[in-house]
């Protein structure tokens, strides 16, 4: 069941969204060759504590598997849910997806960005630019009266027109008093299909786009999802409130 948020509740969601966005922006800023994904996770945990918030990800449980960090750091062919590691040093030419969220005053914020580590190839830079554009295209559909299929179709059409594929195994989601709420927000679909969008919905829109095919595999750690063909992937995400005046990007500090 989809929970519509009141304007007062959306106002309360601005704080965790702002904290999420500001910390993620800082993590993007310090990402460089030589830093480890463990370093980024420790910095994120320090900034969460300083903000008086709580991690949305650490100790998140799916069945018997518990996520051990405050940050997802997914490098190169890793699509999402990469576990930070003190030994995982980022190198020139890598791309790393940073997915991050916090809870504050009973509400959640969630955002992601993929960062070029030093100088990357033109092929990889194009992947990041298209994935970011896919996010913008999806957000533009978040107006009352549109449908979820319009969001997914906008993402899919742009990605596939540029020769990329859309990950289908992971989707966006509603967000509010829980990190993951209804509805699911696929990055593929048909225009005019799916649930009708209404003012008061708050959605985490998060295209995950692959250079190669859409197939995935999951590592033995139960979390790290990577491309089946070993080619690179990118991931961008915003928490967005649907209002009568259109979409309000609550995590708007990130990605420009």
Residue pairs with C-beta under 8 A, 6 or more apart in sequence:
1 182
2 174
2 181
2 182
2 183
2 195
2 198
2 201
3 174
3 176
3 177
3 181
3 182
4 198
4 199
4 200
4 201
5 13
5 176
5 200
5 201
5 202
5 241
6 200
9 107
9 176
10 200
10 202
10 241
10 243
10 248
10 250
12 105
12 106
12 107
13 107
13 108
13 109
13 176
13 202
13 239
13 241
13 250
14 250
15 104
15 105
15 107
16 53
16 101
16 102
16 103
16 104
16 105
16 107
16 108
16 109
17 109
17 111
17 239
17 250
17 251
18 109
18 250
18 251
18 253
19 48
19 51
19 53
19 102
19 104
19 109
20 56
20 100
20 101
20 102
20 109
20 110
20 111
20 239
20 251
21 109
21 111
21 250
21 251
21 252
21 253
21 254
22 51
22 253
23 44
23 47
23 48
23 51
23 100
23 102
24 98
24 100
24 111
24 112
24 113
24 251
24 253
24 254
25 253
25 254
26 43
26 47
27 40
27 43
27 44
27 71
27 98
27 100
28 98
28 113
28 115
28 254
30 40
30 43
31 40
31 90
31 96
31 98
31 115
31 117
32 90
32 117
32 118
33 90
33 91
33 92
33 94
33 117
33 118
34 89
34 90
35 89
35 90
36 84
36 85
36 86
36 87
36 88
36 89
36 90
37 71
37 73
37 75
37 82
37 84
37 85
37 88
37 90
37 96
38 84
38 85
38 86
38 87
38 88
39 86
40 71
40 73
40 84
40 98
41 69
41 70
41 71
41 73
41 84
44 70
44 71
44 100
45 55
45 58
45 70
48 54
48 55
48 70
48 102
51 102
51 104
52 104
53 102
53 103
53 104
54 102
54 103
54 104
55 70
55 101
55 102
55 103
56 100
56 101
56 102
56 103
56 108
56 109
56 110
56 179
57 67
57 69
57 70
57 71
57 72
57 99
57 100
57 101
58 67
58 68
58 69
58 70
59 66
59 67
59 68
60 66
60 67
60 179
61 67
62 222
65 222
65 223
67 81
67 83
67 223
68 83
69 83
69 84
70 100
71 84
71 98
71 99
71 100
72 80
72 81
72 82
72 83
72 84
72 97
72 98
72 99
72 100
72 112
73 82
73 83
73 84
73 88
73 96
73 97
73 98
74 80
74 81
74 82
74 96
74 97
74 99
74 224
74 225
74 233
74 235
75 82
75 88
75 90
75 94
75 95
75 96
75 97
76 94
76 95
76 96
76 232
76 233
77 226
77 227
77 230
77 231
77 232
77 233
78 97
78 224
78 225
78 226
78 233
79 97
79 167
79 170
79 208
79 210
79 216
79 225
79 226
79 227
79 233
79 235
80 97
80 99
80 167
80 170
80 208
80 225
80 233
80 235
81 99
81 223
81 224
81 225
82 97
82 223
82 224
83 221
83 223
83 224
90 96
90 117
91 117
91 118
92 117
92 118
92 119
93 117
93 118
93 119
93 120
93 121
93 124
94 117
94 118
94 120
95 114
95 115
95 116
95 117
95 120
95 124
95 127
95 128
95 232
95 234
96 114
96 115
96 117
97 112
97 113
97 114
97 115
97 233
97 234
97 235
98 112
98 113
98 114
98 115
99 110
99 111
99 112
99 206
99 235
99 237
100 110
100 111
100 112
101 108
101 109
101 110
101 111
101 179
102 108
102 109
103 179
106 177
107 176
107 177
108 175
108 176
108 177
108 178
108 179
108 239
109 175
109 239
109 250
109 251
110 175
110 179
110 204
110 237
110 239
110 251
111 237
111 238
111 239
111 251
111 254
112 206
112 235
112 236
112 237
113 235
113 236
113 237
113 254
113 255
114 128
114 131
114 234
114 235
114 236
116 124
116 125
116 128
120 128
123 211
124 232
126 162
127 164
127 209
127 211
127 232
127 233
127 234
128 234
130 158
130 159
130 162
130 164
130 209
130 234
131 159
131 164
131 207
131 208
131 209
131 234
131 235
131 236
132 234
132 236
132 255
133 158
134 154
134 155
134 158
134 159
134 187
134 207
134 209
134 236
135 155
135 205
135 206
135 207
135 236
135 237
135 238
135 255
137 154
137 155
137 157
137 158
138 151
138 152
138 154
138 155
138 187
138 205
138 207
139 205
139 238
139 240
139 247
139 249
140 154
140 247
141 150
141 151
141 154
141 197
142 151
142 197
142 201
142 203
142 205
142 240
142 242
142 246
142 247
143 197
143 242
143 246
143 247
144 197
144 198
144 199
144 242
144 244
145 196
145 197
146 196
146 197
147 191
147 192
147 193
147 194
147 195
147 196
147 197
148 183
148 185
148 186
148 189
148 193
148 194
148 195
148 197
149 189
149 190
149 191
149 192
149 193
149 194
150 189
150 191
150 192
150 194
150 197
151 185
151 186
151 189
151 197
151 205
152 185
152 186
152 187
152 188
152 189
152 190
152 194
153 188
153 189
153 190
153 191
155 166
155 187
155 188
155 207
156 166
156 187
156 188
156 189
159 165
159 166
159 187
159 207
159 209
160 166
164 209
164 210
164 211
165 209
165 210
165 212
165 213
165 214
166 187
166 188
166 207
166 208
166 209
166 210
166 214
167 187
167 208
167 209
167 210
167 214
167 216
167 233
168 186
168 187
168 188
168 214
169 216
169 225
170 206
170 208
170 225
171 184
171 185
171 186
171 187
171 206
172 184
172 185
172 186
172 187
172 203
172 204
172 205
172 206
172 237
173 180
173 181
173 182
173 183
173 184
173 185
173 203
173 204
174 180
174 181
174 182
174 183
174 185
174 201
174 202
174 203
174 204
175 181
175 202
175 203
175 204
175 239
176 202
183 195
183 203
185 203
185 204
185 205
185 206
187 206
187 207
187 208
187 209
197 242
198 242
199 242
199 243
199 244
200 241
200 242
201 241
201 242
202 239
202 240
202 241
202 242
202 250
203 239
203 240
203 242
204 237
204 238
204 239
204 240
205 237
205 238
205 240
206 235
206 236
206 237
206 238
207 235
207 236
208 233
208 234
208 235
209 233
209 234
209 235
210 227
210 231
210 232
210 233
211 227
211 231
211 232
211 233
212 227
212 229
212 230
212 231
213 227
213 228
213 229
213 231
215 227
215 228
215 229
216 225
216 226
216 227
216 228
217 225
217 226
217 227
217 228
218 224
218 225
218 226
219 225
219 226
226 233
227 233
236 255
237 251
238 249
238 250
238 251
238 252
238 254
238 255
239 249
239 250
239 251
240 247
240 248
240 249
240 250
241 247
241 248
241 250
242 248
